[in-house]
């Protein structure tokens, strides 16, 4: 009898184990798109920091830095703009990063709590759309300098670059982490070399460079809006990556390192080259400095790391919208961004203006829901009944966009993205109490 029972157990247990393993593999291969990241898949400070630096080390930020370098006197005006813009980004990202590290959920799953199950599909669409756009800009930026300085046709470069970058994202977060560990040190070396060349090539050295008059002056409001707008979509998507953090401290530290330190470096690298050469395009700066050969390789790594993050985040948003497999969505989004690369590349500044108005309220509403309404306590996703549409979030979003649009051009209230974030968080908390007054103060 005992032998029979053992035999029965032996026959049954492997079947259950295979089913569980199959389910676990499907979830992990989907990179936990709509579920919390389990403890065994979480990373420490080094792993998370290189991923966040790889995300913020984007050639487009150096391009924006070049524009700022021509718009402001390097010291102290440019420093104030760069530090101010990235302080806003770092604080905003850290608030979202804490929520992600505590819940181990993506931006889009957090949005389900704030916007509702169906309501979250709209911010997911907006965020996915912008990330596909950034991916396209990056692919074109990869091809442009090679085409310009080596006379190689852009089309095969765009197609080849788009395919290579898309393939990496199909593997998932672990591939992004490995690539970033290679690319981040290489990018720092390139940037420091470029800044050193800018100083040595300028008559009078550092003193002359720091006191150069702007050639295309900008107001502080426009400068900080450009600095914030250059990566506000990335900051809004911080949870998509910080959810992999080992704990809350790691999550916040990695976020601050990425946005406050990493993005500032990109601005400084771009601004120093632009001030010294009079050219805002980082590829042209590197060519003038005699660094184009090594620069093309390192720019490719630079763009690759950020594009992988952008496409990865887009796939999570599309996963929330459609419910389809992440890998299939990565391929579709990568193809779309690649096909639109040239168009997006030539409309970069207008893209930043659009981002600075419409995306900050999404993160602001998540912040308002997580901190102000729910006091940093969310129930588990599988035990929570989500609203279909949270109308308080929708109204707060529209109100915050309006606040951003009517922000003054000068003065302390002239930073439209910051106004939008604050307006979204506060108005959401107030509107929720008014619209859902009958509910208790618990996540719903």
N, C-alpha and C positions, 0 to 999 in steps of 0.2 A: 504493500500500500504506500509506504514512504517513498519507495523508488518510483512509483507511478506519479506521485505528487511532484517530485523533483523533475521528472520528465516533462510533466505538463507545464511547470513553471519555466523550464528551459526553452520550451517551444514558444511560449507566449511572450516572454520578456524581450527577445531580440526584435520582435515585430514592433513593439511599443517603442523601443530604443531607436529603431530605424525611422519611425514616423517622427519622433521628437527631433532626431538629428536633421531630418529633412526640413522640418519647420524652422529649426534654429539656423540652418544654412541659408534658407530663403530670406529670413529676416536679416541676417548679418550681411548677405550679399547685396541686399537692398540698402545697406548702411543705416538701418534703423530709421528709415525716413519718417515714419509716423509713430514711432515708439521710443521709449527712453533707451539711451545707450547703456548697455549692461556694464557692470564694474570691470569685467575682464577685458573690455575693449577700450577703456579710458586711458588717457596719456598723461605724463608728467609735464613739468614746466618746460623742459627743453623741447620736447616734441611739439607741444602746443605753441611755444614761442616761434619756432621756425615756420610752422604753418601760418601763423598770423603775420609774421614778417614777410613770408612769401606772398601772402595775399596783398599786403600794403605796398610791397616793393613792385610798383607798377610803373612802366615807362610813361604812361599817361599822366601820372602825378609829377614826373620830372618835366613833362611838357607844360603842365599847369604851373610848375615852379618857374619855368622859363618865362611864361607870361607875367607872373608876379615879379620876377627879377627885373623885367623891363618897366614894370608899373610902379615900383617903390624904390626909394633909397635903401640899400642893403642894411644899413644900421642907423637908427633902430627900427625904422618903419617896417621893413620886410620881416625882421625878427618878430615884431608884434603881430603881424598878420599871420605868419606861419604858426607861431606858438598859440595864438588865440584860436585859430581855426582848428588846429589839432587837439587843443585842450577840450574844445567842444566835442569833437569826434571821439576823443578818448573817454570823456565822461559819459557820453551817450552810449558808446559801445560797452563800457564797463557795467552800466546799469542793466543792459540787455544780457551781457555776459554772465553776470551774477545769476540772473533768472535761468539762463541756460545751464550753468554749472550746477545749480541746485536741483533742477528738474530733469536735466539731461535730455531736453527736448529741443527740436529745431525751431526756427523762427515761425514756420508755417503751422506747427502744432501748437505753439504758444498762441498764435493768432486765432486758433479755434476757440480758446478760452475767451479771448477778448472780442472777437468778431462773430463767433458762432461757427457752426460746422459749414453751412453754406456761405455765410458772410465772409469767412476767411479765404474763400476762393478768389475774391476780388483783389485783396492785397497780395495774395500769392501770384496772381496774374501780373500785377504791376511790377512786383519785384523780379519775377522770372523774366518778364519782358526787358527790363533794364539790364539784367545780367547777361541775357543773350546779346543785347546791344553792346555791352562792355566786351564780351567775347569777340564780337565782330570787329570792334575798334582795335582790339589787341592783335587779331590775326592780320589786319591791314597794316598795323604798325610794325609787325614782324616782317612783312613783305616790302614795305615802302623803302627803307634804307638800302636793302639789298638790290632792289630794282634801280634806285637812283644812283648808287655809287658803284655797282658792279654790272649794271646794264643787263640784269636777268629779268625776264618777263614776270610781271606780278602774278598773273593767273595761276601758274603752277605752284608758285610760292604760297599763295593764299590757300589753294586746295591742299597742298602737302602739309602746311602748318596746321590747318584746321583739322585734318584727319589725325595727325600725330597728337595734338592737344586733346581731341575728343576721345581718342583711344585711352589715354591715361585716366580720364575721368570715369570711363566704364569700369575700371578696376576699383575705384573708390577712394576713401579717405587715406588708406595706407599708402597708396601710390603718390598722393599729393604730399604726404609727410616725407616720403623718401626723396622726392624731387626737390622739395624745399630745403632739405639738409645739404644738398649739393649747390643749389642756386643761390641761397641767401649769402653765404660767405663770398661767392664769386661776384655778386652784385655790389657788395660793400667795397670790395677791392677796386672795381671799376669806378664807383662813385668817388672814392677817396683819391684815386689817381686823377680823375677829371678835375676835381676841385684843386688839387695840388698844381696841376698844369695851368688852371685858370689864374691862380695866384702868381706862379712863376712867369707866366706870359704877360702879365699886366705890369706896366711900368709903375713903379712905386709899391708893388706888392699888395699886401693885405690892406694897408691904409687907403690906397687908391681905390681898391675894389669895394671896400665898405662905404666909401663916400661918393660913389658914382651917382650922378643925377639920373632919375628915371627918364627913359626915352619915350615911353607911352604911358603917362601917369594914370593911375587908378585911384578911386576913393577907398578908404578903409572898409566901408560897407561892401563894396564890390569885391575887394580882395579877400575878405574873410568869407563872403558867400561863395567865391570860387574855391577857396581852400576847403570849406565844408562840403560844398557840392561835389567836389572832385571824388569824394569817397563816402558820401552820405548813404548811398545804397549799400556799400560794403559794410558800413557800421550797422545799418539796420539788419543785415544778415549775419551779424556776429554769432547769434545762437547756433547757426548751422554748423559752426566749427567748434565753438567753445563747449558745446554739449559733450564733447569727447574729453573734457578736462577731468583730471583725477578728483579734484575737489574745487570748492568755490574760490579758494585763494589762488590756485593755479589758473583758474578761468579768468579772474580779474587781472592778475599780473600779466598773463599772456596778451590780453586785450589791450592793456595800457602800453605794453612794449610794442605791439603791432601798430597802433594808431598814433600814439603820442611820439614815440621814438622813430618807428619805421617810416611812417608817412612824412614826418618832418625831414628825415634824411633825404627822401626823394625830392621834396621841394627845394631843399638846400642844394642838392646836386644839380638840379635843373636851373635854379636861380643863379648859382655861381657861374655856370657855363654861359648863361644868357647875358649876364652882366659883363663878362670878360670878352665875349665875341660879338654881342649884339644880335644873337640868333636864338629864338625861343625853342626851336626844334632840337631835341637832344641828339638825334642822329647827326644833324648838321654840325652841332657843337663837337661831337666826338671826331667827325671827319676833319674839321679845322684843327683840332688838337693832335691829329695824327694817331688817334686811338680807334679808328673805325674797324680795323681788322679784328682785334680782340673784342671791341665794343659790340660788333654784330653778334658774336657768339653769346656774350653776356646779356645783351638786350633780348636775345631769343629766350634765354633762361628766365630772365626777368618777366617777360610777357607770358611765358609758358606757365609759371607758377600762379600768377594772378588769373590768367584765363581758366586754368583748371579749377580754381576756387569759384570763379564766376559761373562756369558751366555746371559745376557740382551744385551750387546753390539754386541755379535755375531748375535743375532736375528735381530738387526737393519740392520747389514750389509747384511744378507741373505734376508731381506725384500727388500732392495734396488736392489739386484740381481734378485730375483725371482718374486717379487710382491705378494707372498703368504701371508696368515695371519700370524702375528707375533707369536701368540700362538702356531700354528702348527710348526713353525720353531724352537721355543724354545724347544719343545718336541724332534724334530729330532736332533737338535744340542746337547741337553743334553744326549740323548741316545748314540750318536757318541762319545762324550767325556768320558762317563762312560765306554763304551766298550774298549776304547784305553787307559784307565787310567794307567794301569801297564806299558805299553810301554813308555808313556810320562814321567812317574815318574823316570824311569831309564835312561832317556836321557835328563835330565834337563839342564846340563851345555851347551851341544851342542845346545840346543834350545835357550839359551840366546845368544850365538854367532850368530846364524841365525837372531834373532830379531835385534841385534845391527847393522846389515848390511842392512837389507831390509826394515824395517818399518819407521825409522826416515824421509826418503825423502817424504813420503806421507804427514805427517804433515808439513814438510818444504814447499812443493808445495802449500798446502792450505794457509799457512802463506804468501807465495809470491804472491798468487792470491788475497787474501783478503786485505793485507796491501800495497804491492808494486804496484800492477796493478790497483786495484779497490779502493784504499784509504779508506778502511773500509766501503764501501757502496755497498751493494748487492741489486738488485731489488727483489721484492716479487716473491716467487717460482711460484705462479699461473699466474704471468704476464710476465714471463721470457722465452725466447726461448733458451734452452740450446743447446750447440754444441753436436753433437753425440760423437765425440772423439776429445779431445783437444791434438793435437800432441806435442805441446810445453811441456805439463805436462808429457807425456810419455817419451820424450827424456830427460827431466830434471831428471826424476826418474832413468833412466838407467845411466845417467852421475853421479848422486849423489852416486849410489851404487858403481860405479867405483872409485870415489874419496874415499869412505870409505874403499874399498878393498886395495888401494895403500897407505893408511895413514901410516906414519912411526911408528915404535914400541916405540920410545922414543921422548921426546921433547914436546914443546907447541902445535904441530900439530898432536899429537899422539892419540887424543880422536876421534876415528872413527865416533861414532854416531853424535857428534857435527859437525864434518866436513860434514857429509851427510846432516844434516838439513840446514846448511848455504849454501852449494853447491846447494841443491835443490831449495831453495827460490830464490837465486840470478840468477841461470841459467834459472829458469823458467821465471822470469821477462824479461830477455834478449831474450830468445828464443821466447817468445810470441810476442815481438815487431818485431822480424825478420820474423817469420812465418805468423803472422797476421798483417802485416804492414799497410794494407789498412783499418783496422778497427779503429774507434775512441777509445779513452781511457775510455771505459765504460764496465761494465760486459757483457760478451757474452759467 
